[in-house]
Amino acid sequence: NGNVVTLTGVGTVVVRASQAGNANYEAASDVDRSFTVAKADQTISFAALSNKVFGNAPFAISATASSGLAVTFSIASGPATLASDTVTLTGAGTVTVRATQAGNANFNSVTLDQSFTIAKASQTIAFSQLADKVFGDAPFSFAATSDSSLAVAFTIVSGPATISGSTVTLTGAGTVLVRASQSGNANYDAAIDVDRSFTVTKANQTISFAALPNKVFGSAPLDLSATASSGLAVTFSIASGPALLAGHPL
């Protein structure tokens, strides 16, 4: 436009200078001059990404290029997936997101990375109170869950019982303290242990003691026999009447 050149793209521009002459001058020979228009560099504006905790909801990201061209994203590394501009967390660790503008006929390509950290998630254990028992009750099982869905392990902290998996076998009377634990993994911190206690009361027992036959004074000593349902030894005493125990004569 006059003597002002406006660039419209990349390539080689040839500018021609002409003088058409007039009544006194012949037209001049044209003189051409050329110059090259190189692709322009561009920059990406991509804000820093905030740190996350495993389990956080998917979130959107955005970036712009100084060229006005559309920016695309990819996961350069780390536990996350990307759909268009939405990042979904898949674990704990460091994620690097790459913003790219591939360029075109007039602009060079450019990339910019932003990283953020995904911390392990916390977890809690749900473990209901345990019912009291009586010594001699059958082995029993119980359950506890973690909101991480990881398996919960059990131990007997104290008391007269043993445990295998989640099955408790009573070994005596007293107070039993059971601990539920979840040690965590790559994505979850260990849960705070949850303790539950229950009381094992003494069991009742009965004695089997057959009726004794009547005797005549002077009869030989009588051997007594009785058993307890507990299997424990039974002892005898004379509650009343003219007799002695422990081998003494009647």
C-alpha positions in Angstrom: 0.0 0.0 0.0 2.1 2.9 -1.3 5.5 2.0 0.1 4.2 0.1 3.2 4.4 -3.7 3.0 2.2 -5.8 5.3 3.2 -9.4 5.7 0.4 -12.0 5.1 2.3 -15.2 5.5 5.6 -17.2 5.4 7.7 -17.4 2.2 9.7 -15.4 -0.2 8.4 -11.9 -1.1 9.6 -10.3 -4.4 9.1 -6.5 -4.5 9.3 -4.8 -7.9 10.3 -1.1 -8.3 9.0 0.4 -11.6 9.2 3.7 -13.3 6.9 4.0 -16.3 8.5 7.1 -17.8 6.8 10.2 -19.1 7.0 12.6 -22.0 10.7 13.0 -21.5 11.8 9.6 -20.1 11.5 6.1 -21.3 10.2 3.6 -18.8 13.0 2.3 -16.5 13.9 -1.3 -16.3 12.1 -2.8 -13.3 14.3 -3.6 -10.3 13.2 -6.6 -8.2 14.3 -7.2 -4.6 13.3 -10.2 -2.5 13.2 -11.1 1.1 12.2 -14.1 3.2 9.4 -14.2 5.8 10.3 -16.9 8.3 7.7 -18.7 10.5 7.0 -16.8 13.8 7.7 -18.3 17.2 4.7 -18.6 19.5 4.3 -19.0 23.3 1.9 -20.9 25.4 0.3 -19.5 28.5 -0.4 -22.6 30.8 -1.0 -21.8 34.5 0.6 -23.9 37.2 -1.5 -26.9 38.3 -2.5 -27.3 41.9 -1.5 -30.5 43.8 -4.2 -33.1 44.3 -5.1 -36.1 46.6 -5.8 -39.5 45.1 -9.6 -39.8 44.8 -10.2 -36.2 43.9 -12.7 -35.7 41.1 -11.5 -35.3 37.4 -10.7 -31.7 36.6 -10.4 -29.5 33.5 -7.2 -27.7 32.3 -6.8 -24.8 29.9 -4.0 -23.0 28.0 -3.7 -20.5 25.2 -1.2 -19.8 22.5 0.0 -16.4 21.5 -0.7 -17.3 17.9 -4.4 -17.8 18.7 -4.1 -21.4 17.5 -5.8 -24.2 19.6 -3.7 -25.9 22.2 -3.8 -29.7 22.8 -2.8 -31.6 25.9 -1.2 -34.9 26.7 0.0 -36.8 29.8 3.8 -36.8 29.5 4.2 -39.0 32.6 2.6 -40.0 35.8 -0.6 -41.7 37.2 -3.4 -39.9 35.2 -5.3 -40.1 32.1 -6.6 -37.3 29.8 -9.7 -37.0 27.7 -9.6 -33.7 25.7 -8.9 -31.2 28.5 -10.1 -33.3 31.4 -7.6 -35.0 33.7 -8.5 -38.1 35.7 -6.3 -39.3 38.5 -5.3 -43.0 38.6 -2.9 -43.1 41.5 -0.5 -41.2 43.7 2.7 -39.7 42.4 3.9 -36.8 40.1 2.0 -36.1 36.9 3.4 -34.0 34.1 0.9 -32.5 31.7 2.1 -31.3 28.3 0.5 -28.5 26.4 1.3 -28.4 22.7 0.6 -26.1 19.8 1.8 -27.9 16.6 2.2 -24.7 14.6 1.1 -24.2 11.0 2.3 -22.6 7.8 3.1 -19.4 9.6 4.0 -20.4 13.2 6.6 -22.8 14.7 5.4 -25.5 17.1 5.8 -25.0 20.9 5.3 -27.2 24.0 5.1 -26.3 27.7 5.0 -28.8 30.6 3.3 -28.3 34.0 3.6 -30.8 36.8 1.6 -31.5 40.0 1.7 -34.0 42.8 -1.0 -36.5 43.8 -0.7 -37.3 47.5 -1.9 -40.6 48.9 -5.5 -40.6 50.1 -6.4 -41.2 53.8 -8.7 -44.1 54.7 -10.8 -45.1 57.6 -12.0 -48.4 59.0 -15.6 -49.3 59.9 -15.6 -52.0 62.6 -18.7 -52.6 64.6 -18.8 -53.4 68.3 -18.4 -57.1 69.1 -21.0 -59.0 71.2 -20.0 -60.6 74.5 -19.5 -64.3 74.6 -19.5 -67.3 77.0 -16.6 -69.6 77.3 -17.3 -72.7 75.2 -19.1 -70.7 72.5 -18.2 -71.9 68.9 -15.6 -70.0 66.9 -17.1 -67.0 65.2 -16.2 -64.5 62.5 -16.6 -60.8 62.1 -16.0 -58.2 59.4 -14.6 -54.7 59.0 -14.3 -52.6 55.9 -12.1 -49.7 54.8 -13.5 -46.9 52.6 -10.5 -47.5 50.4 -11.9 -51.0 49.6 -8.6 -52.5 50.7 -8.7 -55.7 52.8 -8.7 -55.2 56.6 -6.5 -57.5 58.8 -7.2 -58.5 62.4 -5.1 -59.3 65.4 -5.7 -60.2 69.0 -4.1 -57.5 71.1 -4.8 -59.1 74.4 -7.1 -61.6 76.0 -8.0 -65.3 76.0 -8.6 -65.9 72.2 -6.8 -66.8 69.0 -7.6 -65.5 65.5 -7.1 -67.0 62.0 -8.1 -64.6 59.3 -11.3 -63.1 60.8 -12.3 -66.2 62.8 -11.9 -66.0 66.6 -11.6 -69.0 68.8 -12.1 -68.5 72.5 -9.5 -70.0 74.8 -10.7 -68.8 78.2 -12.8 -66.3 80.1 -11.9 -62.6 80.3 -11.7 -59.5 78.1 -10.5 -59.9 74.5 -9.2 -56.9 72.6 -9.3 -57.2 68.7 -7.5 -54.8 66.4 -8.5 -54.0 62.8 -5.7 -52.7 60.6 -5.2 -51.6 57.0 -1.6 -50.8 56.2 -2.2 -48.9 53.0 -0.6 -49.2 49.5 0.8 -47.0 46.8 -2.3 -44.9 46.7 -3.5 -44.9 50.3 -1.9 -44.1 53.7 -2.3 -46.6 56.5 -5.6 -46.3 58.3 -5.7 -45.6 62.0 -6.2 -48.9 63.8 -9.6 -49.6 65.3 -9.8 -51.7 68.5 -13.0 -53.5 69.7 -13.3 -55.5 72.9 -15.7 -58.1 74.2 -16.1 -60.0 77.4 -16.0 -63.8 77.6 -17.9 -64.9 80.7 -17.4 -68.1 82.5 -19.5 -71.0 81.2 -22.0 -72.9 83.4 -21.3 -76.6 84.1 -23.4 -79.5 85.6 -22.4 -82.5 87.7 -23.6 -86.0 86.9 -23.8 -87.8 90.3 -25.9 -91.0 90.5 -28.2 -91.7 93.4 -26.5 -93.5 96.3 -27.9 -96.8 97.6 -29.0 -97.1 101.2 -26.5 -98.8 103.5 -26.4 -100.8 106.8 -24.1 -99.6 109.5 -21.0 -101.8 109.2 -21.1 -102.0 105.4 -17.8 -101.7 103.6 -16.7 -98.2 102.5 -18.4 -96.9 99.4 -16.5 -95.5 96.4 -18.1 -92.3 95.0 -18.0 -91.3 91.3 -19.3 -88.1 89.6 -18.4 -86.2 86.5 -18.7 -82.5 85.5 -19.9 -81.4 82.0 -16.8 -79.2 81.9 -14.5 -82.3 82.2 -13.0 -80.8 85.4 -12.4 -83.1 88.4 -15.2 -83.4 90.9 -14.5 -83.3 94.6 -16.7 -84.6 97.4 -17.5 -83.5 101.0 -19.9 -84.7 103.7 -22.5 -82.0 103.9 -24.2 -83.7 106.9 -24.6 -87.1 108.5 -22.5 -89.9 110.2 -19.9 -90.6 107.6 -16.3 -89.7 106.7 -14.5 -89.3 103.4 -11.0 -89.9 102.0 -10.6 -93.5 103.0 -11.6 -93.1 106.7 -13.8 -95.9 108.1 -17.5 -95.2 108.4 
